[in-house]
Amino acid sequence: MINLNNKLQSQNPIFDHSLDHFPTNLTRRDVLTKYEKIPTFIYQESSDASIVVAREVANLILAKQTEGKNCVLGLATGSTQLGIFAELVRMHKEEELSFRNVITFNLDEYYPLSSHSIHSYHYYMRMNLFNHVDIPPKNIHIPDGTIMMDEVHDYCREYERLIEEAGGIDLLLLGIGRSGHIGFNEPGSGRNTRTRIITLDPLTRQEEAKQFRGFMNVPRSAITIGIATILSAKKIILSAFGETKAKVVKQMVEDEPNNLVPASYIQFHEDAKVIVDQGASLQLIRMKTPWLLDSMDWSEDRLIRKAVLWLCYKTSKPLLKLTGKDYNDNGLSDLLATVGSAYKINIKVFNDLQHTITGWPGGKPDVDDTFRPERANPKKKRVVIFSPHPDDDVISMGGTLLRLVEQGHEVHVCYQVSGNFAVSDEYVTRFLDFHQEYIAFYDAANPVAQIQQDKITNFIKNKKDNDIDIPDLRKVKSLIRRMEARSALRYFGLNNENIHFLDLPFYETGLKSKAPIAEADVRIIIDVLESIQPHQIFAAGDLSDPHGTHRVCLDAIFVALEYLRNQEWMKSCWVWLYRGAWAEWDADQIEMAVPISPIELSRKREAILRHQSQKEGAMFMGEDEREFWQRAEERNRSTAKMYDAVGMAEYEAMEAFVKYYP
């Protein structure tokens, strides 16, 4: 039996805890949070943070039960709340936590949208909380997305009255959107706003495009409680998880309150706090530039590299041109005093960074590898590249993949999920039309195939908002992604027998929301690793969404590695994490940087373009309208410029990796 609850080394080996480098006589509040205007608590993992929030909710419910009173909760939706709700459901089932005295008011709902739609927050709340606990249905309040427009104003006033009648909200759970919204209070919302209908910000609609299978399908409006209603709650807990929330968390916590970041208004609340994981905390001063807070313990090389590279970018100087005055003028005098001179620091960091650069990602044979990121031996390595979706490999590390193949390593690519959810119905219709014409041309129609095609065609034609793709349609979409992936890898010279489609079961729900990883998912990964016994593993290290496919796929790999850790071949297996189309590792984190020549970058682009279903009308582009090949090239060029700016050799582009230490 595989223990899925076995937590690996914090599940996030990349980032150090923000307290680790401070002298022990300095307190958290006095030093770390001097720039933070809301009490903010950082947890290593979003799962840990979710348990803490859920326990606080449960304690309040129990306290109110003891007093014979109702507990009025304000509830948000979104991926951030999933772990919190799951823990509350667990406590109900395993610890007999009752919700009989709970009254709930949800913050918002899309408009217009039926409560029966799978995209509605009514549906979300039923599936993730209400259907699994004993809350009386009459105690549940969620804005009605079907109310007539000429009745909306009165309806919103009535929603406010119901909150007041219940005695006000005792505890309000909030999330935060990347636009800074809380509820659907978009940028521009005033502090005195109440429940109302609003127009959704384009960024918010882009964030929800995946749920609605495309940006154009996302409603343009929503009903939301207002900022004043939020601030009237007795207690507020705002949770934010993942690196994509880091920028807006900083704005909310450290900047002055303003209507462009509506979440910042909770600074005015007397009993509000922010709960974040490591990813969402990264832009806070205590995490990004802790040396600006007070003196540091400079015993770790990585912290020194982080500070010195920050100084390079701040002063616009390459490493070897930094002076003692630069260090003193920018809050790094204690580092200067600790090491002894700017020259020593500069040379140390210069050599450290230079040693991350290699044109041999599988190791260079017959050389001294003391200062190289990868070992020289064995000369020819077995390499497994895990790709969450069927295009993440070429988008994220296509240049490195090409190098590994051309340098003679035995490269295997393992696609973890089918990716069928990202193929549009219109794109499938093209293939069905081709098949129809093909069988008509040869007059050799297979009756069974024709029946299946008609079944899929009729389903697409009559598909309703709540319909989940039938298995036959999902299979066709999966085959399209497989065809594209094979085409891209054949272009790089990989044989079909080295291309593995794992089709992890957790993904195959037909919905945006996926099942949790289970033993069956991990067992598939274990089996493929045991059969190949690789010397190198590459995996997607995108940790931005704790419930996103990339993160779930990475967690499944981590659990498999923990299970296999005592295998003999594992002792010589190194694991490298790459980033996807949206972000890259910071320079201070990078442990291997692979230069990409102009020709290699062109070949990488061609491989990405083989994934035509993700080029033409791809549904999940986010707020960035550029195609994936454009994003990848810009990211790779930016990494090279980042190295060039601090005095390294100038390259066309670079792909970057961080080593994972099980």
C-alpha positions in Angstrom: 0.0 0.0 0.0 1.4 3.4 -1.0 1.1 6.0 1.8 -0.3 9.1 0.0 -0.3 11.0 3.3 3.4 10.7 3.8 4.7 14.3 3.5 8.0 14.6 1.8 10.5 17.2 2.8 8.0 20.0 3.0 6.9 19.2 -0.6 8.6 22.4 -1.6 12.4 22.2 -1.3 13.0 25.3 -3.3 12.3 28.1 -0.8 13.8 28.6 2.6 11.7 29.6 5.5 11.7 33.4 6.1 12.9 33.0 9.7 15.9 30.8 9.1 18.5 33.5 8.5 17.6 35.9 11.4 19.5 36.0 14.6 17.6 34.2 17.4 17.2 37.4 19.5 15.0 39.0 16.9 11.3 38.5 17.1 8.9 37.7 14.3 6.7 40.8 14.8 9.4 43.3 15.5 11.6 42.4 12.5 9.9 40.4 9.8 6.6 42.3 9.7 7.6 45.9 10.1 6.3 46.7 6.6 3.2 44.5 6.8 -0.1 46.3 7.6 -2.1 43.1 8.1 -1.0 40.2 10.4 0.3 37.7 7.9 1.2 34.1 8.5 3.3 32.0 6.2 3.0 28.2 6.0 5.3 25.9 4.0 2.4 24.1 2.4 -1.1 25.2 1.3 -2.4 22.0 2.8 -1.0 23.0 6.2 -2.5 26.5 5.9 -5.9 25.0 4.9 -6.0 22.8 8.0 -5.2 25.8 10.2 -8.0 27.9 8.7 -10.5 25.0 8.9 -9.6 24.4 12.5 -10.3 28.0 13.3 -13.7 27.8 11.6 -14.5 24.6 13.5 -13.5 26.1 16.9 -15.9 29.0 16.3 -18.7 26.6 15.4 -18.1 24.6 18.5 -17.9 27.7 20.7 -21.2 29.0 19.4 -22.8 25.6 20.0 -21.6 25.7 23.6 -23.3 29.1 23.9 -26.4 27.8 22.2 -26.0 30.3 19.4 -25.9 30.2 15.6 -22.5 30.6 13.8 -22.8 32.9 10.8 -20.1 32.3 8.2 -19.3 34.2 5.1 -17.9 31.9 2.4 -15.8 32.4 -0.7 -15.2 30.0 -3.5 -12.3 29.1 -5.8 -9.4 26.7 -5.7 -8.0 28.3 -2.5 -11.0 27.3 -0.5 -11.0 23.6 -1.6 -8.5 22.4 1.0 -10.4 24.3 3.7 -13.7 22.8 2.8 -12.2 19.3 2.4 -10.8 19.6 6.0 -14.2 20.7 7.3 -15.9 17.8 5.6 -13.3 15.5 7.1 -13.9 16.9 10.6 -17.7 16.4 10.1 -17.3 12.8 9.1 -14.4 11.8 11.4 -14.7 14.1 14.4 -18.5 14.6 14.4 -18.3 18.3 13.8 -22.0 19.4 13.3 -23.1 22.3 11.1 -26.7 22.3 12.5 -26.1 25.8 14.0 -24.3 27.2 11.0 -25.8 29.9 8.8 -23.8 30.8 5.6 -23.7 33.7 3.2 -21.7 33.3 0.1 -19.9 36.3 -1.3 -20.9 36.2 -5.0 -22.4 34.5 -8.0 -22.0 34.9 -11.8 -24.8 36.8 -13.6 -26.8 35.6 -15.4 -26.3 31.9 -14.5 -28.6 29.2 -13.2 -27.9 27.6 -9.9 -28.0 24.3 -11.7 -25.1 25.1 -13.9 -21.9 23.2 -13.2 -20.1 26.6 -13.4 -22.2 28.2 -10.7 -21.1 28.8 -7.2 -24.3 27.1 -6.0 -23.0 23.9 -7.7 -19.5 24.5 -6.3 -20.7 24.8 -2.8 -23.0 21.8 -3.0 -20.2 19.6 -4.4 -17.4 20.7 -2.1 -19.2 21.4 1.2 -23.0 21.5 1.6 -23.8 18.0 0.3 -21.3 16.4 2.7 -22.3 18.1 6.0 -25.5 18.4 8.1 -26.2 22.1 7.5 -29.9 22.8 7.2 -30.8 23.9 3.6 -32.7 26.9 5.0 -29.5 28.3 6.5 -27.7 28.5 3.1 -27.6 31.8 1.3 -26.0 32.2 -2.1 -26.7 35.1 -4.5 -29.3 34.2 -7.2 -27.8 34.5 -10.7 -31.2 34.2 -12.4 -33.0 37.2 -10.8 -34.5 39.6 -13.4 -32.4 42.6 -14.1 -35.1 45.0 -13.0 -35.3 43.2 -9.7 -31.6 43.0 -8.9 -31.3 46.2 -6.9 -34.1 45.2 -4.5 -32.7 41.6 -4.3 -29.3 42.9 -3.3 -30.8 45.1 -0.6 -32.7 42.0 0.7 -29.5 40.0 0.8 -28.0 42.7 3.0 -31.1 42.6 5.2 -30.8 38.9 5.7 -27.2 39.2 6.8 -28.2 41.8 9.4 -31.2 39.7 10.5 -28.8 36.8 11.1 -26.8 39.0 13.5 -24.0 39.8 11.0 -21.1 37.6 9.8 -19.1 36.1 12.6 -16.3 34.9 10.4 -15.7 35.7 6.8 -13.4 33.5 4.7 -11.9 35.3 1.7 -9.7 34.5 -1.3 -8.0 37.0 -3.5 -8.0 37.2 -7.3 -4.9 38.3 -9.3 -6.6 41.6 -10.0 -6.8 42.2 -6.3 -10.5 41.5 -6.0 -12.3 40.1 -3.0 -15.6 38.6 -3.7 -16.2 40.1 -7.1 -15.3 43.6 -6.0 -13.1 44.4 -8.9 -10.5 47.2 -9.2 -12.2 50.5 -8.8 -14.6 49.3 -6.1 -15.1 51.8 -3.3 -14.8 51.2 0.4 -18.5 52.0 1.0 -19.9 49.6 -1.5 -22.7 47.1 -0.6 -24.2 44.1 -2.3 -24.7 44.9 -6.0 -24.3 43.7 -9.6 -20.9 44.5 -11.2 -19.0 44.0 -14.5 -16.2 41.5 -14.3 -12.6 42.7 -14.9 -11.1 41.1 -18.1 -8.3 39.5 -15.9 -10.9 37.9 -13.7 -12.7 36.5 -16.8 -9.3 35.1 -18.1 -8.7 33.4 -14.7 -12.1 31.7 -15.1 -11.7 30.8 -18.7 -10.7 27.2 -18.0 -13.8 26.6 -15.9 -16.0 27.8 -18.7 -14.0 26.2 -21.5 -13.0 29.5 -23.0 -12.9 33.2 -22.3 -15.9 34.1 -24.4 -18.1 31.7 -22.4 -17.4 33.5 -19.0 -20.3 35.7 -17.9 -19.5 39.4 -18.0 -21.3 40.2 -14.8 -21.7 39.0 -11.2 -23.6 39.8 -8.0 -21.3 40.4 -5.1 -21.4 41.6 -1.5 -19.6 44.9 -1.2 -16.4 46.1 0.5 -18.5 47.7 3.3 -20.3 44.4 3.9 -17.0 42.6 4.0 -15.6 45.0 6.6 -18.7 44.7 8.7 -17.8 41.0 9.5 -16.6 40.4 13.0 -13.5 38.5 11.9 -11.8 38.0 8.5 -9.4 35.4 7.3 -8.0 35.8 3.8 -6.1 32.9 2.3 -3.9 33.0 -0.8 -1.9 30.1 -2.2 0.5 29.8 -5.0 3.1 32.0 -6.7 0.6 33.6 -9.1 -0.8 35.4 -6.0 2.5 36.7 -4.7 2.4 40.1 -6.4 -1.1 40.9 -5.3 -0.5 39.6 -1.8 2.4 42.1 -1.4 0.2 44.9 -2.7 -2.6 44.0 -0.3 -0.3 43.6 2.8 2.4 46.2 2.3 1.1 49.0 0.1 -1.3 51.7 1.2 -5.1 50.8 0.9 -6.4 51.8 -2.5 -9.4 50.9 -4.8 -7.2 49.4 -7.5 -6.5 46.6 -5.1 -9.8 46.2 -3.3 -8.4 43.5 -1.0 -6.1 46.1 0.6 -9.2 47.6 2.3 -9.1 44.8 4.9 -6.2 46.7 6.4 -9.0 48.8 8.0 -10.4 45.8 9.8 -9.5 45.4 13.5 -9.6 41.6 13.4 -8.3 40.4 10.0 -5.4 38.2 9.1 -3.8 36.8 6.0 -2.8 33.1 5.6 -0.5 32.3 2.8 1.8 29.5 1.6 5.4 29.9 0.6 4.6 30.6 -3.0 2.1 33.4 -2.3 4.6 35.0 0.2 7.5 35.4 -2.2 7.1 39.1 -3.0 6.8 40.1 0.7 9.9 42.0 1.9 10.7 39.5 4.5 10.9 36.8 1.8 12.3 38.7 -1.2 14.7 41.1 0.5 14.9 40.2 4.2 18.3 42.0 4.6 16.3 45.3 4.3 14.7 44.4 7.6 17.7 43.9 9.9 21.1 42.1 10.1 21.2 38.6 8.7 23.0 35.4 9.3 25.1 35.1 6.1 26.2 31.5 6.5 24.3 30.2 3.5 25.7 30.6 0.0 22.3 30.7 -1.6 21.2 33.7 0.6 24.4 35.5 -0.4 23.7 34.8 -4.1 20.1 36.1 -3.7 21.3 39.3 -2.1 24.1 40.0 -4.5 22.1 39.4 -7.6 19.4 41.7 -6.2 22.1 44.3 -5.8 23.2 43.8 -9.4 19.7 44.4 -10.8 19.1 47.4 -8.4 22.4 49.1 -9.4 22.3 48.0 -13.0 25.8 46.7 -12.6 27.4 43.4 -13.5 28.8 41.3 -10.6 32.4 42.1 -11.0 31.8 45.9 -11.0 30.0 46.0 -7.6 31.9 48.1 -5.1 31.9 48.3 -1.3 29.9 51.5 -1.6 27.2 49.7 -3.5 26.9 47.2 -0.7 26.9 49.9 2.0 24.4 52.2 0.2 21.9 49.4 -0.3 21.6 47.8 3.1 24.2 45.1 2.7 26.9 46.5 4.9 26.7 43.5 7.3 27.3 41.1 4.4 30.4 43.2 3.4 31.6 43.1 7.0 31.0 39.3 7.3 32.9 38.3 4.1 35.5 41.0 4.2 35.5 42.7 0.9 33.3 43.4 -2.2 35.9 41.6 -4.3 35.6 38.3 -2.4 31.8 38.4 -2.5 31.7 39.3 -6.2 34.1 36.5 -7.2 32.3 34.0 -5.1 28.9 34.7 -6.6 30.3 35.0 -10.1 31.9 31.6 -9.9 28.8 30.1 -8.3 26.6 31.4 -11.1 29.0 30.5 -13.9 29.1 26.9 -12.6 25.3 26.6 -13.3 25.8 27.1 -17.0 26.3 24.0 -19.1 25.7 22.9 -22.7 25.6 19.3 -21.5 22.4 18.8 -19.5 23.1 15.1 -19.2 26.7 15.7 -18.1 29.8 16.1 -20.2 31.8 12.9 -20.7 35.5 12.6 -19.8 35.8 15.9 -18.0 36.3 17.1 -14.4 32.7 17.5 -13.2 33.5 19.0 -9.8 31.9 22.4 -10.7 29.4 21.2 -13.3 25.7 20.9 -12.5 25.5 17.3 -13.8 27.8 14.3 -13.4 30.0 13.1 -16.2 29.2 9.5 -15.6 27.6 7.4 -16.8 28.4 8.9 -20.2 25.0 7.8 -21.6 22.2 8.2 -19.2 18.7 6.9 -19.1 16.5 10.0 -18.8 12.8 10.3 -17.9 11.1 13.6 -18.7 7.7 13.9 -17.0 5.3 16.3 -18.9 2.0 17.0 -17.1 0.2 17.8 -20.3 1.2 16.6 -23.8 3.0 19.9 -24.7 4.7 21.0 -21.4 7.9 19.1 -22.4 8.6 21.1 -25.6 7.3 24.4 -24.2 9.3 24.2 -21.0 12.4 22.4 -21.9 12.3 21.7 -25.6 15.9 22.9 -26.2 17.3 20.8 -23.4 15.3 17.8 -24.6 16.8 18.2 -28.0 20.3 18.4 -26.5 19.8 15.2 -24.5 18.7 13.3 -27.6 21.4 14.6 -29.8 24.1 13.9 -27.1 23.1 10.3 -27.2 21.2 9.8 -24.0 18.3 7.3 -23.8 15.4 9.8 -23.4 11.9 8.8 -22.4 9.1 11.3 -22.3 6.1 10.4 -20.0 2.9 12.4 -20.5 1.1 12.3 -17.2 -2.4 13.3 -18.3 -4.3 13.0 -21.5 -4.9 16.8 -21.8 -8.3 16.1 -23.5 -10.0 18.8 -21.5 -8.0 21.4 -23.4 -9.2 20.4 -26.9 -12.2 22.3 -28.2 -15.3 20.6 -29.7 -14.8 22.6 -32.9 -11.3 21.1 -33.3 -12.7 17.6 -32.9 -15.3 18.3 -35.5 -12.5 18.9 -38.1 -11.2 15.4 -37.5 -14.6 13.9 -37.6 -15.3 15.6 -40.9 -12.0 14.2 -42.3 -12.9 10.8 -41.2 -16.3 11.0 -42.8 -14.8 12.1 -46.1 -12.1 9.4 -45.9 -14.5 6.5 -45.4 -16.8 7.9 -48.1 -13.9 8.2 -50.6 -12.9 4.6 -50.1 -16.4 3.3 -49.7 -15.2 1.2 -46.8 -17.1 2.5 -43.9 -16.9 0.5 -40.8 -20.4 0.3 -39.4 -19.2 0.3 -35.8 -16.9 3.3 -36.4 -19.7 5.1 -38.2 -22.0 4.6 -35.3 -19.4 5.9 -32.8 -18.8 8.9 -35.0 -22.5 9.7 -35.3 -22.7 9.4 -31.5 -20.0 11.9 -30.9 -21.2 14.3 -33.6 -24.7 14.3 -32.2 -23.5 14.9 -28.7 -21.4 17.9 -29.8 -24.4 19.3 -31.8 -26.7 19.0 -28.8 -24.3 19.7 -26.0 -25.7 21.8 -23.1 -23.9 23.9 -20.5 -24.0 21.2 -17.8 -23.1 18.3 -20.1 -19.8 16.5 -19.3 -18.1 15.1 -22.4 -19.0 11.5 -23.0 -16.1 9.0 -22.8 -16.0 8.6 -26.6 -15.5 12.3 -27.1 -12.9 12.5 -24.4 -11.1 9.6 -26.1 -11.0 11.4 -29.5 -9.6 14.5 -27.8 -7.0 12.4 -26.1 -6.0 10.8 -29.4 -5.6 14.3 -30.9 -3.2 15.3 -28.1 -1.3 12.0 -28.5 -0.9 12.5 -32.3 0.5 16.0 -31.7 2.9 14.9 -29.0 4.3 12.1 -31.1 4.7 14.4 -34.1 6.7 16.9 -31.9 9.0 14.2 -30.5 9.6 12.5 -33.8 10.8 15.9 -35.1 13.4 15.8 -32.3 14.4 12.2 -33.2 12.6 10.2 -30.5 11.2 6.8 -31.3 7.6 5.9 -30.5 8.7 3.2 -27.9 10.3 6.0 -25.8 7.0 8.0 -25.7 4.7 7.0 -22.8 1.2 8.1 -22.3 0.3 7.5 -18.7 -3.2 8.8 -18.7 -3.3 9.2 -14.9 -6.9 8.5 -13.7 -7.2 11.5 -11.4 -7.5 13.8 -14.5 -10.3 11.9 -16.2 -13.4 13.6 -14.6 -14.5 15.5 -17.7 -14.5 18.6 -15.5 -12.1 21.4 -14.7 -12.0 20.1 -11.1 -10.0 16.9 -10.9 -10.0 14.0 -8.4 -7.3 13.9 -5.7 -4.3 11.7 -6.6 -4.9 8.1 -5.6 -2.8 5.0 -5.3 -3.6 4.1 -8.9 -2.0 7.3 -10.2 1.1 6.8 -8.1 1.4 3.2 -9.1 1.5 4.1 -12.8 4.4 6.4 -12.1 6.2 3.9 -10.0 5.8 1.2 -12.7 7.3 3.4 -15.4 10.2 4.5 -13.2 11.0 0.9 -12.2 10.9 -0.3 -15.8 13.3 2.5 -17.0 15.4 3.0 -13.8 16.6 6.4 -14.9 19.8 8.3 -14.0 17.9 11.6 -14.5 14.4 12.7 -14.0 13.0 16.0 -15.2 9.6 17.2 -13.8 7.4 20.3 -14.0 8.1 22.4 -10.9 5.2 24.8 -11.3 3.8 25.2 -7.8 1.5 28.1 -8.4 -1.9 26.4 -8.0 -2.0 23.8 -5.2 -5.0 22.2 -6.9 -3.8 22.6 -10.5 -2.8 19.7 -12.8 0.9 20.6 -12.7 1.0 20.6 -8.9 -1.0 17.3 -8.6 1.3 15.7 -11.1 4.4 16.8 -9.2 2.9 15.6 -5.9 2.3 12.2 -7.5 6.0 12.0 -8.6 7.2 13.0 -5.1 5.1 10.3 -3.5 6.4 7.7 -6.0 10.0 8.9 -5.4 9.5 8.5 -1.7 8.2 5.0 -2.2 11.2 4.1 -4.4 13.9 5.9 -2.4 15.6 2.7 -1.2 15.9 1.2 -4.6 19.5 0.7 -5.7 19.1 2.7 -8.9 17.6 5.6 -7.0 20.9 6.2 -5.2 22.3 7.5 -8.5 19.2 9.2 -9.8 19.1 13.0 -9.9 15.8 15.0 -10.2 15.6 18.4 -12.0 12.6 20.7 -11.9 11.7 22.9 -14.8 9.1 25.7 -15.1 6.3 26.1 -17.6 5.1 28.8 -20.1 4.1 31.3 -17.4 7.2 31.8 -15.2 10.9 31.0 -14.8 13.1 30.3 -11.8 14.7 33.4 -10.3 18.5 33.6 -10.9 19.3 32.9 -7.3 17.4 29.6 -7.4 18.8 28.3 -10.7 21.2 25.3 -10.4 21.4 24.4 -14.1 21.1 26.8 -17.0 21.2 25.3 -20.5 22.1 27.8 -23.3 19.9 27.5 -26.4 21.3 28.6 -29.8 19.2 30.5 -32.4 18.9 27.3 -34.4 17.8 25.2 -31.4 15.3 27.9 -30.4 13.8 27.7 -33.9 13.6 23.9 -33.7 11.9 24.2 -30.3 9.4 26.6 -31.8 8.6 24.1 -34.6 8.0 21.3 -32.0 5.6 23.5 -30.1 3.7 24.4 -33.3 3.1 20.6 -33.8 0.6 21.0 -31.0 -2.0 22.6 -33.3 -5.0 22.1 -31.0 -3.3 24.4 -28.5 -2.4 27.0 -31.1 -5.7 27.6 -32.7 -8.2 28.9 -30.2 -6.6 27.3 -27.2 -8.9 27.7 -24.2 -6.5 28.2 -21.4 -4.1 31.0 -22.5 -4.6 33.0 -19.2 -4.4 36.8 -19.4 -1.5 36.5 -21.8 -2.8 36.5 -25.4 0.5 35.4 -26.9 0.8 31.9 -28.3 2.8 29.4 -26.3 5.8 29.4 -28.6 6.0 33.2 -28.2 5.8 33.0 -24.4 8.4 30.2 -24.3 10.9 32.1 -26.5 10.5 35.4 -24.5 11.0 33.5 -21.3 14.1 31.8 -22.5 15.5 35.0 -23.9 14.8 36.8 -20.6 16.7 34.1 -18.7 19.7 34.7 -21.0 19.5 38.4 -20.6 19.3 38.0 -16.8 22.6 36.1 -16.9 24.1 38.6 -19.3 23.1 41.6 -17.1 25.2 40.3 -14.2 28.3 39.7 -16.4 27.9 36.2 -17.7 28.4 35.2 -21.3 25.7 36.4 -23.7 23.5 33.7 -25.1 20.5 33.7 -27.4 18.3 31.9 -24.8 18.4 29.7 -21.8 16.3 27.0 -20.1 16.7 26.8 -16.3 16.4 24.0 -13.8 16.4 23.6 -10.0 17.6 20.3 -8.4 15.2 18.5 -6.1 16.8 16.7 -3.1 14.6 13.9 -1.9 
